[in-house]
Amino acid sequence: MALLEIALAWGLVITLSLEVAKHLWLGWRRTQYLHQIPCSHCRYLVDHPALKCTVHPQEALTPQAIGCRDYGPLQGR
């Protein structure tokens, strides 16, 4: 009986560890994906809450901005 309880406890620990590792991995992958958004280094991004981008305001700072054809890097960076 004690051996079964120990095996179940270790099974639970391993399962929880794998779930935590999976979620950490997915979070890291999502972060890497979001770092591809070029808006923060674009000359068309403005510091105004109503109009973030003068060229594509609906797409600014969203995943749709990845690969933006109108991206213009800031000068001096």
C-alpha positions as CSV (number, residue, x, y, z in Angstrom):
1,M,0.0,0.0,0.0
2,A,2.8,2.4,0.9
3,L,4.6,1.7,-2.4
4,L,1.4,2.5,-4.4
5,E,1.1,5.9,-2.5
6,I,4.7,6.7,-3.1
7,A,4.4,5.9,-6.8
8,L,1.2,8.0,-7.1
9,A,2.9,10.9,-5.3
10,W,5.9,10.8,-7.7
11,G,3.6,10.5,-10.6
12,L,1.8,13.6,-9.5
13,V,5.1,15.5,-9.0
14,I,6.3,14.5,-12.5
15,T,3.0,15.4,-14.1
16,L,2.9,18.8,-12.5
17,S,6.6,19.4,-13.3
18,L,5.9,18.6,-17.0
19,E,2.9,20.9,-17.1
20,V,4.9,23.7,-15.6
21,A,7.8,23.1,-18.1
22,K,5.3,23.0,-21.0
23,H,3.7,26.4,-20.0
24,L,7.1,28.0,-19.5
25,W,8.2,26.8,-23.0
26,L,5.0,28.1,-24.6
27,G,5.4,31.4,-22.8
28,W,9.0,31.7,-24.1
29,R,7.9,30.9,-27.6
30,R,5.1,33.4,-27.5
31,T,7.6,36.1,-26.2
32,Q,9.9,35.3,-29.0
33,Y,7.1,35.7,-31.5
34,L,6.0,39.0,-30.1
35,H,9.5,40.3,-30.2
36,Q,9.2,40.2,-34.0
37,I,6.8,43.2,-33.9
38,P,9.0,46.0,-35.2
39,C,6.7,48.9,-34.2
40,S,8.8,50.2,-31.2
41,H,11.7,50.9,-33.6
42,C,9.6,52.4,-36.4
43,R,9.7,56.1,-37.4
44,Y,5.9,56.1,-37.9
45,L,5.1,55.1,-34.3
46,V,3.9,58.1,-32.3
47,D,3.5,58.5,-28.6
48,H,-0.2,59.2,-28.6
49,P,-2.8,56.8,-27.2
50,A,-5.4,57.4,-29.9
51,L,-3.1,57.1,-32.9
52,K,-0.1,54.8,-32.3
53,C,0.9,54.6,-36.0
54,T,0.4,57.2,-38.6
55,V,0.5,54.6,-41.5
56,H,-1.4,51.6,-40.0
57,P,-3.1,52.6,-36.8
58,Q,-5.2,49.4,-36.5
59,E,-2.1,47.1,-36.8
60,A,0.3,49.0,-34.7
61,L,1.9,47.0,-31.8
62,T,-0.1,43.9,-32.8
63,P,1.1,40.6,-34.4
64,Q,-0.3,41.9,-37.7
65,A,2.5,44.4,-37.8
66,I,5.1,41.6,-38.3
67,G,6.5,42.1,-41.8
68,C,5.0,45.5,-42.2
69,R,5.9,46.8,-45.7
70,D,5.9,50.4,-44.5
71,Y,8.4,49.9,-41.6
72,G,10.9,52.7,-41.4
73,P,13.6,52.4,-38.8
74,L,14.3,55.3,-36.5
75,Q,17.3,57.3,-37.4
76,G,20.2,57.3,-34.9
77,R,19.5,53.8,-33.5
